[in-house]
Amino acid sequence: MANAPTKPTTPVKKESSSASGMFASLTIPICLIVTTCIFIFILGDPSHFKGGDVNAYPTDIFGTVHSGGVIVPVIMGFLLMVIVFSIERFIVISKASGTGSVDSFVRKIQSLLNAGNIAGASAECDKQKGSVANVIKSALKKYGEMEAEPNLDVDQKTLAIQKDIEEATALEMPMLEQNLTIIATLVSIGTLTGLLGTVVGMIKAFSSLATAGVPNQVELSAHISEALINTAFGISTSAISIVMYNVFTSKIDKLTYAIDETGFSIVQTFASSHKNK
């Protein structure tokens, strides 16, 4: 008995993977450099401090943030990374969804399959574009190949179509999930770095109490402010990271469901139309 062919009809997207990896490698150091420059040259400008002395009491919010200490630009860098990677993922996932509504596309494909219009379904994939359309078009191409294959029975042909859908999906999904691990990692790192800044600020605050006979109210409040600023930035970074990660995960799950639903329709259509052959 002949074995079902397993060669996928969708090419491996090495270029997209390497481009995304290069983007991540460049984005991380650039974000840290940008936020460090903002911390030194904008937040640390003497105009934001009393008497033009950066070691003096801050006179506005910029000076207050600068008083948070050297950990602040690091957390700001993490926050900027979340924003940049979120924009990048939004663009990639939007392109993967295609030019129109995924739900409408799935309904059109199912309708064309029920009518036996495979060519029309393939043309609809060309109009839609994106990852979902790529996987479905690959399955439809395999559908046509199996119709012309004389050496396999219906079950083998159905299995070949199903395997092609799985392989095409396995090639498309990693592109959508790239860089999500960075956003997920920033959830923890943001909180921990903010906590580190908080601890450093409180250590300085208690040190000023221990070394002075009479507590210096200005110095004490400055160290407490440093602790709270780091806490605020850390929590903000983690909160935004969690929200964006869940948003993108939900979008990817929706695309995966659309592929599974349409792929099942293709397999069932082939099986039902060839069961007596």
Backbone bond lengths (Angstrom), bond angles and torsions (degrees), N, CA, C in turn:
res aa  C-N    CA-C-N  psi(-1)  N-CA   C-N-CA  omega(-1)  CA-C   N-CA-C  phi
1 M - - - 1.469 - - 1.527 109.65 -
2 A 1.302 117.06 135.22 1.462 120.95 -177.37 1.518 110.00 -74.84
3 N 1.334 116.36 148.24 1.463 122.06 178.11 1.516 110.96 -90.32
4 A 1.299 116.33 148.37 1.455 120.86 179.13 1.524 109.27 -70.34
5 P 1.330 117.73 133.90 1.454 120.07 178.41 1.516 111.23 -65.23
6 T 1.318 116.50 142.10 1.463 120.95 -175.60 1.518 113.13 -115.60
7 K 1.314 118.85 1.65 1.454 120.71 -177.81 1.527 110.37 -69.94
8 P 1.335 118.38 122.43 1.457 120.20 -179.24 1.513 111.42 -72.09
9 T 1.320 116.21 150.32 1.459 120.09 -179.68 1.520 111.74 -93.69
10 T 1.346 117.29 -0.70 1.465 121.43 179.41 1.512 109.83 -105.25
11 P 1.336 120.64 127.96 1.450 122.71 -178.31 1.520 112.29 -71.92
12 V 1.331 115.85 152.28 1.452 120.62 177.08 1.514 109.56 -72.02
13 K 1.336 116.75 133.44 1.459 121.04 -175.38 1.526 110.46 -92.90
14 K 1.328 116.32 73.99 1.456 120.55 -178.62 1.519 111.63 -71.44
15 E 1.312 116.87 -35.67 1.462 120.34 -177.02 1.523 110.93 -64.39
16 S 1.332 116.98 -43.24 1.463 120.81 -179.76 1.521 110.56 -63.83
17 S 1.336 116.61 -39.65 1.455 121.04 -179.44 1.522 111.42 -65.65
18 S 1.329 116.86 -46.09 1.465 120.75 -179.03 1.531 110.87 -67.56
19 A 1.331 116.97 -36.94 1.467 120.68 178.89 1.524 110.69 -64.67
20 S 1.352 116.52 -40.70 1.455 120.51 179.12 1.525 110.94 -66.76
21 G 1.349 116.16 -38.85 1.459 120.12 177.66 1.511 112.12 -64.97
22 M 1.332 116.28 -40.06 1.464 120.95 177.22 1.530 110.89 -64.89
23 F 1.327 115.72 -39.93 1.466 120.65 178.59 1.524 110.82 -59.66
24 A 1.332 116.25 -45.50 1.462 120.58 -179.51 1.529 111.35 -65.44
25 S 1.337 116.28 -41.21 1.465 121.00 -178.82 1.521 111.92 -63.32
26 L 1.324 116.99 -33.83 1.462 120.97 -179.70 1.530 112.01 -84.58
27 T 1.329 115.82 -36.08 1.464 120.12 -174.73 1.524 112.37 -64.75
28 I 1.324 117.72 -43.20 1.467 121.42 -175.16 1.535 112.17 -59.93
29 P 1.353 119.12 -54.34 1.479 117.24 179.12 1.518 113.85 -67.40
30 I 1.342 117.05 -34.06 1.466 120.01 179.98 1.527 110.54 -64.20
31 C 1.336 117.22 -41.83 1.468 120.62 179.03 1.529 111.02 -61.71
32 L 1.327 116.66 -42.07 1.461 120.46 179.61 1.527 111.22 -66.13
33 I 1.341 116.52 -38.82 1.470 120.73 178.59 1.528 110.54 -66.13
34 V 1.336 116.16 -43.67 1.468 120.91 -179.18 1.522 111.04 -62.20
35 T 1.338 116.56 -47.51 1.472 118.98 -177.98 1.534 111.90 -68.99
36 T 1.324 116.80 -31.20 1.470 119.56 175.72 1.527 110.65 -65.33
37 C 1.319 115.80 -42.04 1.471 120.30 177.30 1.525 111.29 -64.40
38 I 1.329 116.87 -40.35 1.469 120.89 177.31 1.525 110.08 -62.55
39 F 1.326 115.90 -42.28 1.464 121.08 -179.00 1.530 111.44 -63.29
40 I 1.341 116.11 -42.71 1.469 120.21 -175.33 1.525 112.25 -78.54
41 F 1.332 115.79 -48.84 1.463 119.40 -169.38 1.528 114.98 -93.55
42 I 1.328 118.08 -24.76 1.474 120.39 -179.27 1.530 110.68 -103.94
43 L 1.331 115.86 -58.51 1.461 118.24 179.89 1.525 111.75 -68.37
44 G 1.336 116.24 -30.11 1.456 119.82 -177.76 1.514 114.84 -92.41
45 D 1.319 116.61 11.00 1.461 119.52 177.89 1.537 110.19 -63.57
46 P 1.339 118.06 134.50 1.472 121.35 -177.12 1.532 114.49 -56.65
47 S 1.329 117.49 -23.68 1.465 119.99 -179.12 1.524 112.78 -64.76
48 H 1.330 117.08 -15.16 1.464 121.05 -178.46 1.528 111.95 -91.68
49 F 1.334 116.55 5.27 1.465 119.60 -176.74 1.522 110.89 -129.13
50 K 1.299 115.63 152.49 1.462 121.96 -179.29 1.525 110.37 -63.78
51 G 1.320 116.01 125.69 1.452 121.41 178.83 1.519 113.94 73.85
52 G 1.335 117.50 10.37 1.457 120.41 179.92 1.518 114.22 72.01
53 D 1.335 117.20 15.88 1.458 122.32 -179.53 1.523 108.77 -106.17
54 V 1.345 116.25 118.58 1.472 120.23 -176.31 1.526 112.07 -65.30
55 N 1.321 117.12 -16.93 1.467 120.37 177.93 1.525 112.10 -89.86
56 A 1.339 115.25 -4.08 1.465 119.79 -179.25 1.528 110.20 -86.95
57 Y 1.353 114.78 -176.15 1.465 120.88 -177.83 1.535 110.19 -70.61
58 P 1.344 119.70 131.71 1.470 121.89 179.97 1.523 111.40 -68.03
59 T 1.327 115.05 147.40 1.470 120.20 -178.72 1.522 112.90 -105.63
60 D 1.315 118.84 -9.62 1.471 121.49 178.41 1.523 110.04 -148.64
61 I 1.339 115.66 -176.79 1.464 121.04 -174.99 1.524 111.95 -65.25
62 F 1.340 117.07 -33.22 1.464 120.03 179.91 1.528 110.63 -64.09
63 G 1.313 115.36 -45.50 1.458 119.37 177.64 1.511 111.77 -65.81
64 T 1.326 116.76 -35.93 1.463 120.99 178.96 1.525 111.12 -63.01
65 V 1.346 116.63 -43.96 1.463 120.49 177.94 1.525 110.39 -64.45
66 H 1.334 116.81 -40.59 1.469 120.76 179.19 1.526 111.23 -62.18
67 S 1.319 116.38 -32.49 1.469 120.18 -179.81 1.528 111.84 -69.71
68 G 1.319 117.74 -6.33 1.463 121.16 178.18 1.509 113.51 -69.55
69 G 1.328 116.94 -12.68 1.462 119.98 175.40 1.520 114.29 96.23
70 V 1.331 115.70 -176.65 1.467 122.09 -171.44 1.523 113.43 -71.14
71 I 1.320 117.40 -14.64 1.469 119.53 178.89 1.526 110.72 -77.87
72 V 1.331 117.21 -23.07 1.464 121.77 -178.66 1.536 112.59 -56.55
73 P 1.362 120.34 -49.15 1.473 118.49 -179.81 1.519 113.58 -62.35
74 V 1.337 116.30 -28.63 1.469 119.50 177.49 1.529 110.15 -67.02
75 I 1.335 116.08 -47.54 1.475 119.48 179.56 1.530 110.18 -66.70
76 M 1.332 116.38 -37.33 1.464 119.61 175.52 1.529 110.54 -60.87
77 G 1.337 115.72 -37.08 1.469 120.09 176.81 1.516 111.11 -63.09
78 F 1.334 116.85 -41.87 1.464 120.84 177.65 1.526 110.82 -62.59
79 L 1.339 115.64 -41.97 1.466 120.37 179.16 1.525 110.70 -63.25
80 L 1.333 116.78 -42.36 1.458 120.66 177.90 1.526 111.11 -64.56
81 M 1.337 117.08 -37.17 1.471 120.74 177.12 1.527 110.75 -61.25
82 V 1.333 115.69 -43.82 1.474 119.52 178.85 1.524 110.47 -58.17
83 I 1.327 116.29 -44.05 1.469 120.65 -178.96 1.529 110.67 -65.08
84 V 1.343 116.51 -46.94 1.470 120.83 -177.38 1.521 111.00 -65.00
85 F 1.333 117.35 -48.32 1.468 120.48 -179.33 1.526 111.58 -66.78
86 S 1.322 117.44 -30.95 1.464 120.16 177.19 1.527 110.69 -67.43
87 I 1.327 116.22 -41.96 1.470 120.02 176.93 1.527 110.33 -63.29
88 E 1.332 116.09 -43.25 1.472 120.74 -179.86 1.526 111.41 -62.65
89 R 1.350 116.72 -44.47 1.468 120.28 179.51 1.526 111.08 -67.16
90 F 1.320 116.51 -36.81 1.468 120.22 179.16 1.535 109.86 -61.72
91 I 1.327 116.91 -43.04 1.463 121.22 179.53 1.525 110.78 -65.12
92 V 1.347 116.33 -46.25 1.466 120.93 -177.53 1.528 110.93 -63.82
93 I 1.330 116.71 -46.49 1.468 120.12 -177.50 1.527 110.82 -69.45
94 S 1.328 117.02 -33.82 1.472 120.22 176.56 1.526 110.44 -64.02
95 K 1.335 116.48 -41.86 1.468 120.14 176.93 1.524 110.79 -65.32
96 A 1.330 116.10 -38.77 1.463 120.26 -179.97 1.523 111.66 -64.79
97 S 1.328 116.17 -29.70 1.473 119.86 179.50 1.523 111.70 -70.07
98 G 1.332 116.04 -25.60 1.459 119.71 179.54 1.517 112.92 99.39
99 T 1.311 115.01 -173.48 1.464 120.51 -173.86 1.519 113.64 -81.17
100 G 1.312 117.13 -20.16 1.464 120.29 -178.75 1.515 111.95 -127.55
101 S 1.309 116.37 -171.89 1.461 121.85 179.44 1.527 110.26 -67.03
102 V 1.327 116.45 132.53 1.462 121.26 179.86 1.529 110.04 -65.45
103 D 1.330 116.97 -40.77 1.468 120.60 -179.42 1.530 111.04 -62.51
104 S 1.334 116.58 -42.63 1.469 120.22 178.69 1.517 110.72 -66.07
105 F 1.329 116.01 -38.86 1.465 120.61 178.75 1.525 111.03 -62.36
106 V 1.321 116.54 -44.24 1.468 120.86 179.82 1.528 110.39 -62.16
107 R 1.335 116.40 -42.78 1.469 119.65 179.53 1.528 111.71 -64.37
108 K 1.337 116.82 -39.13 1.468 120.43 178.23 1.521 111.25 -64.10
109 I 1.326 115.97 -44.36 1.466 120.32 179.96 1.521 110.50 -62.66
110 Q 1.332 117.44 -44.63 1.465 121.10 179.34 1.519 111.41 -62.41
111 S 1.327 115.92 -39.12 1.467 120.15 178.43 1.524 111.47 -65.24
112 L 1.335 116.06 -42.86 1.473 120.53 178.85 1.518 111.17 -67.32
113 L 1.323 116.86 -37.01 1.465 120.22 178.15 1.529 110.71 -65.82
114 N 1.330 116.13 -41.51 1.471 120.05 178.75 1.523 111.13 -63.21
115 A 1.348 115.63 -30.29 1.462 120.14 178.45 1.533 111.90 -85.64
116 G 1.343 116.60 -4.12 1.465 120.64 -179.55 1.519 113.82 75.85
117 N 1.330 116.11 17.35 1.471 120.58 -177.97 1.537 109.85 -94.32
118 I 1.318 116.19 79.45 1.465 121.54 -177.66 1.530 110.56 -68.86
119 A 1.323 116.28 -39.74 1.466 120.30 179.45 1.526 110.60 -63.40
120 G 1.312 116.43 -39.56 1.457 120.56 178.33 1.522 111.88 -66.15
121 A 1.332 115.93 -37.59 1.459 120.58 177.46 1.522 110.63 -65.38
122 S 1.325 116.82 -40.72 1.465 121.12 177.84 1.529 111.12 -64.49
123 A 1.333 116.56 -39.39 1.469 121.02 177.84 1.523 110.84 -65.83
124 E 1.330 116.57 -35.44 1.458 121.08 177.78 1.527 110.73 -65.57
125 C 1.342 115.89 -34.26 1.471 120.19 176.60 1.527 110.61 -65.22
126 D 1.334 116.26 -38.45 1.472 120.31 178.45 1.532 111.01 -63.56
127 K 1.327 116.41 -34.91 1.468 120.53 178.83 1.528 111.28 -72.73
128 Q 1.327 116.09 -41.05 1.461 121.29 -175.06 1.530 112.25 -72.11
129 K 1.323 116.42 -46.00 1.476 122.98 -176.51 1.533 110.21 60.61
130 G 1.313 117.18 -178.32 1.452 120.92 179.87 1.515 112.97 90.81
131 S 1.324 116.85 175.47 1.469 122.62 -175.11 1.521 112.68 -64.74
132 V 1.330 117.00 -42.98 1.468 120.09 -179.85 1.522 110.10 -61.41
133 A 1.327 116.21 -46.85 1.466 120.38 -179.97 1.523 111.25 -64.98
134 N 1.333 117.81 -35.53 1.465 121.06 179.07 1.523 111.35 -62.72
135 V 1.331 115.73 -44.78 1.466 120.07 -179.88 1.523 110.57 -65.44
136 I 1.322 117.04 -44.53 1.466 120.87 -178.64 1.526 110.80 -65.80
137 K 1.323 116.33 -40.01 1.467 118.83 178.88 1.521 111.00 -65.22
138 S 1.326 116.48 -38.30 1.455 120.45 176.19 1.527 110.71 -60.77
139 A 1.338 115.87 -42.09 1.464 120.39 178.72 1.530 111.34 -65.99
140 L 1.320 116.79 -39.28 1.469 120.57 179.32 1.529 111.00 -67.57
141 K 1.327 115.97 -35.66 1.463 119.69 176.46 1.523 110.21 -64.71
142 K 1.312 116.00 -42.90 1.467 120.06 177.26 1.528 110.24 -65.65
143 Y 1.327 116.15 -34.13 1.470 122.10 175.92 1.531 109.69 -56.63
144 G 1.338 116.53 -48.09 1.465 120.86 178.95 1.514 112.41 -65.10
145 E 1.337 116.38 -38.43 1.468 119.71 178.82 1.526 111.08 -64.59
146 M 1.338 116.04 -40.09 1.467 119.73 -179.00 1.534 112.13 -70.11
147 E 1.322 116.43 -30.46 1.467 118.73 176.81 1.524 111.14 -65.38
148 A 1.335 115.41 -31.39 1.464 119.94 -179.42 1.527 113.04 -92.81
149 E 1.332 116.95 -1.14 1.466 121.28 -178.66 1.533 110.64 -85.06
150 P 1.352 118.34 116.79 1.468 120.35 -175.18 1.531 114.25 -90.97
151 N 1.331 117.51 -12.18 1.461 120.14 -170.08 1.531 114.32 -98.18
152 L 1.320 118.38 1.51 1.458 121.27 -178.34 1.519 110.46 -119.55
153 D 1.341 115.85 149.52 1.458 118.71 175.67 1.538 108.99 -85.08
154 V 1.330 115.87 178.09 1.463 120.60 -174.02 1.526 111.89 -63.27
155 D 1.325 117.16 -40.39 1.462 120.43 -179.11 1.522 111.47 -64.12
156 Q 1.327 116.48 -40.69 1.458 120.46 179.14 1.529 111.04 -67.13
157 K 1.311 115.74 -39.54 1.462 119.67 178.74 1.530 110.88 -65.76
158 T 1.326 115.63 -41.81 1.461 120.14 178.55 1.526 110.42 -63.00
159 L 1.336 116.16 -41.80 1.459 120.62 178.22 1.527 111.28 -63.60
160 A 1.345 116.63 -38.57 1.461 120.54 179.31 1.534 111.27 -63.53
161 I 1.334 117.03 -41.12 1.469 121.19 178.06 1.527 110.07 -65.07
162 Q 1.343 115.68 -43.47 1.455 120.16 -179.55 1.527 111.43 -63.31
163 K 1.324 116.84 -40.93 1.469 120.57 179.36 1.526 110.95 -67.71
164 D 1.319 116.82 -35.17 1.459 120.14 178.66 1.534 110.48 -65.23
165 I 1.334 116.19 -39.35 1.473 120.39 177.66 1.526 109.88 -63.57
166 E 1.335 116.60 -43.86 1.463 120.56 -179.78 1.522 111.40 -63.61
167 E 1.344 116.50 -41.69 1.462 120.10 -178.20 1.534 111.14 -70.01
168 A 1.333 115.84 -39.99 1.472 119.41 178.45 1.529 110.57 -65.80
169 T 1.336 116.14 -38.56 1.469 120.38 177.87 1.525 110.60 -65.07
170 A 1.341 115.85 -40.97 1.467 120.48 179.40 1.527 111.94 -63.84
171 L 1.319 117.29 -25.39 1.467 120.76 177.97 1.525 112.09 -82.76
172 E 1.318 116.37 -31.50 1.464 120.32 -176.89 1.526 113.42 -84.11
173 M 1.339 117.36 -40.54 1.464 121.30 -172.64 1.533 114.58 -62.62
174 P 1.336 119.75 -41.54 1.475 118.49 179.33 1.524 113.25 -57.39
175 M 1.322 117.95 -32.82 1.462 120.83 178.66 1.529 110.75 -63.78
176 L 1.329 116.77 -35.03 1.464 120.78 -179.51 1.524 111.54 -75.66
177 E 1.343 116.49 -30.93 1.458 120.68 -174.84 1.530 113.16 -89.48
178 Q 1.331 116.91 -9.19 1.459 119.12 179.11 1.528 111.21 -60.60
179 N 1.330 114.79 143.06 1.473 124.06 178.52 1.527 113.32 73.25
180 L 1.330 117.89 -8.59 1.466 118.93 174.58 1.523 110.38 -67.62
181 T 1.340 116.25 -30.88 1.460 119.65 178.19 1.533 110.87 -64.12
182 I 1.331 116.15 -32.05 1.468 119.77 177.97 1.522 109.95 -66.35
183 I 1.340 115.91 -45.05 1.472 119.97 178.45 1.524 110.07 -62.14
184 A 1.341 116.57 -41.56 1.464 120.37 179.67 1.528 111.05 -64.91
185 T 1.336 116.96 -38.30 1.470 121.11 179.19 1.520 111.22 -66.48
186 L 1.339 116.14 -36.68 1.467 120.37 -179.32 1.525 112.25 -66.11
187 V 1.337 117.03 -20.63 1.468 120.11 175.98 1.525 109.65 -59.58
188 S 1.334 115.90 -47.95 1.462 120.72 -178.72 1.521 112.11 -77.84
189 I 1.342 116.17 -44.24 1.462 119.94 -176.34 1.528 111.11 -63.75
190 G 1.324 117.13 -39.05 1.459 120.57 179.16 1.518 111.58 -59.78
191 T 1.341 115.90 -46.51 1.462 120.29 -179.93 1.523 111.51 -65.02
192 L 1.337 116.00 -45.87 1.461 120.11 -176.96 1.530 112.14 -66.21
193 T 1.337 116.14 -39.73 1.469 119.13 178.90 1.526 110.70 -68.22
194 G 1.328 116.48 -38.90 1.463 120.12 175.13 1.515 111.26 -62.43
195 L 1.342 115.91 -39.78 1.459 120.20 177.96 1.531 110.67 -65.00
196 L 1.341 116.26 -39.44 1.461 120.30 176.97 1.528 110.88 -59.88
197 G 1.341 116.48 -44.55 1.455 120.60 177.74 1.516 111.89 -62.70
198 T 1.338 115.56 -37.58 1.465 120.02 178.06 1.522 110.97 -63.41
199 V 1.331 115.53 -45.36 1.468 120.43 -179.45 1.525 110.68 -63.31
200 V 1.340 116.38 -43.52 1.467 120.42 179.08 1.522 110.68 -60.22
201 G 1.333 116.01 -44.58 1.465 120.33 179.44 1.518 112.30 -62.25
202 M 1.341 116.66 -41.39 1.465 120.03 -179.56 1.518 111.42 -70.52
203 I 1.342 117.04 -34.02 1.467 119.91 175.68 1.524 110.25 -61.21
204 K 1.336 115.43 -44.41 1.473 119.60 178.85 1.526 111.05 -64.45
205 A 1.335 115.87 -38.70 1.464 119.88 -179.43 1.526 110.62 -63.22
206 F 1.319 117.69 -46.24 1.464 120.70 -179.63 1.522 111.63 -71.80
207 S 1.337 116.39 -29.27 1.466 119.42 176.00 1.519 110.93 -65.12
208 S 1.334 115.78 -39.65 1.466 119.33 178.80 1.521 111.14 -66.82
209 L 1.329 117.40 -30.30 1.468 120.70 176.25 1.522 111.08 -72.41
210 A 1.329 115.49 -36.16 1.464 119.97 -175.00 1.522 112.46 -75.73
211 T 1.354 116.40 -32.14 1.467 120.20 -174.19 1.520 113.40 -91.44
212 A 1.316 117.92 -8.35 1.467 120.36 -177.97 1.523 109.74 -115.34
213 G 1.349 114.30 137.56 1.461 118.17 177.70 1.516 110.21 -65.16
214 V 1.332 115.24 -44.00 1.464 121.36 176.18 1.522 107.61 -113.66
215 P 1.330 119.41 124.74 1.468 121.12 -177.32 1.523 112.81 -57.20
216 N 1.323 114.95 132.58 1.462 121.72 175.29 1.526 107.43 -82.66
217 Q 1.327 116.52 106.43 1.458 120.81 -173.64 1.530 112.16 -61.19
218 V 1.346 116.48 -39.55 1.463 120.64 -178.40 1.529 110.33 -66.39
219 E 1.337 116.08 -47.23 1.469 120.32 -179.07 1.523 110.96 -65.44
220 L 1.315 115.84 -40.31 1.464 120.17 179.94 1.521 111.26 -63.69
221 S 1.342 115.76 -45.98 1.469 119.47 -179.69 1.525 111.25 -66.43
222 A 1.348 117.60 -32.14 1.463 120.98 178.69 1.511 111.20 -65.63
223 H 1.339 117.42 -41.00 1.463 120.89 -179.80 1.532 111.53 -70.94
224 I 1.330 115.90 -38.19 1.464 119.11 176.40 1.526 109.84 -65.18
225 S 1.342 116.66 -39.96 1.461 121.30 176.54 1.523 110.69 -60.86
226 E 1.335 116.81 -41.07 1.468 121.39 177.70 1.518 110.55 -58.62
227 A 1.326 115.90 -44.46 1.465 120.37 -179.61 1.525 111.45 -62.27
228 L 1.343 116.19 -44.94 1.461 120.37 -176.20 1.531 112.32 -71.00
229 I 1.344 116.34 -34.74 1.469 119.72 178.04 1.522 110.61 -62.62
230 N 1.331 116.44 -44.17 1.467 120.32 178.09 1.525 111.03 -64.26
231 T 1.321 116.30 -38.27 1.467 120.23 177.32 1.521 110.73 -61.88
232 A 1.333 115.96 -45.57 1.470 120.89 -178.19 1.523 111.22 -62.08
233 F 1.326 116.91 -45.97 1.465 120.20 179.88 1.523 111.37 -65.16
234 G 1.327 116.52 -40.53 1.463 120.04 -179.75 1.514 112.34 -63.67
235 I 1.342 116.36 -45.03 1.466 120.89 179.12 1.525 110.74 -65.35
236 S 1.330 116.39 -41.89 1.474 120.22 179.75 1.518 111.43 -61.23
237 T 1.334 116.15 -44.22 1.468 120.71 179.76 1.521 110.84 -61.52
238 S 1.323 116.77 -46.16 1.463 121.01 -178.83 1.528 111.85 -66.16
239 A 1.329 116.29 -41.34 1.469 120.30 -178.86 1.524 111.31 -63.09
240 I 1.330 116.48 -46.65 1.467 120.30 179.40 1.527 110.65 -65.04
241 S 1.339 116.98 -38.85 1.468 121.20 179.36 1.526 111.03 -61.97
242 I 1.329 116.61 -44.63 1.466 120.89 -179.73 1.525 110.97 -61.92
243 V 1.325 115.50 -46.32 1.465 120.19 -178.60 1.529 110.66 -61.65
244 M 1.342 116.97 -48.62 1.457 120.62 -177.35 1.528 111.43 -66.44
245 Y 1.317 117.18 -39.75 1.471 120.21 178.67 1.528 110.66 -61.21
246 N 1.315 116.85 -44.72 1.466 120.52 179.84 1.530 112.01 -67.20
247 V 1.332 116.66 -36.40 1.463 120.29 177.54 1.526 110.84 -62.46
248 F 1.333 116.50 -48.18 1.462 120.37 -177.30 1.526 111.77 -70.49
249 T 1.324 116.76 -36.52 1.466 120.05 177.09 1.529 110.09 -62.98
250 S 1.321 116.14 -40.01 1.461 120.55 178.27 1.525 111.21 -64.22
251 K 1.331 117.08 -41.45 1.470 120.96 178.93 1.524 111.17 -64.49
252 I 1.336 116.92 -41.53 1.469 120.91 179.38 1.522 110.26 -65.86
253 D 1.329 116.73 -41.32 1.472 120.65 177.76 1.528 110.80 -60.65
254 K 1.329 115.81 -37.70 1.471 120.04 178.87 1.524 110.76 -65.03
255 L 1.334 116.98 -41.91 1.470 121.03 178.38 1.525 110.56 -65.89
256 T 1.338 116.09 -41.40 1.468 120.36 179.13 1.520 110.86 -62.72
257 Y 1.321 116.23 -41.41 1.470 120.39 178.47 1.527 110.69 -63.92
258 A 1.334 116.54 -39.90 1.466 120.23 179.38 1.528 110.46 -63.33
259 I 1.332 116.64 -40.71 1.468 120.79 178.22 1.522 110.20 -64.68
260 D 1.338 116.58 -46.04 1.469 120.80 -179.28 1.527 111.32 -62.21
261 E 1.337 115.68 -42.48 1.463 119.98 -177.84 1.530 111.36 -65.44
262 T 1.335 115.99 -45.89 1.463 119.77 -179.46 1.514 111.08 -70.84
263 G 1.329 116.65 -39.05 1.465 120.29 178.26 1.520 111.69 -60.95
264 F 1.332 116.02 -40.23 1.461 120.04 177.57 1.529 110.92 -63.24
265 S 1.340 115.99 -39.20 1.463 120.40 178.83 1.531 110.99 -63.72
266 I 1.337 117.02 -39.84 1.466 121.22 179.76 1.522 109.91 -64.43
267 V 1.328 116.48 -46.67 1.463 120.80 -179.19 1.521 110.54 -62.99
268 Q 1.340 117.03 -44.20 1.458 120.46 -179.04 1.523 111.78 -66.86
269 T 1.338 116.08 -37.31 1.466 119.60 178.25 1.521 110.74 -63.64
270 F 1.331 116.36 -44.22 1.471 120.02 179.37 1.530 110.70 -63.81
271 A 1.327 116.10 -44.98 1.469 119.95 -177.73 1.521 111.40 -63.56
272 S 1.333 116.43 -43.30 1.462 119.62 -177.17 1.527 112.99 -72.07
273 S 1.327 116.57 -32.46 1.468 119.34 -178.58 1.531 113.42 -83.36
274 H 1.341 116.60 -12.32 1.458 119.30 -179.37 1.530 113.12 -121.14
275 K 1.329 116.62 10.91 1.479 118.69 -174.22 1.520 112.90 -67.29
276 N 1.323 117.76 -23.77 1.469 119.71 -179.02 1.514 112.51 -99.52
277 K 1.367 115.75 5.96 1.459 119.25 -177.87 1.504 111.67 -96.01
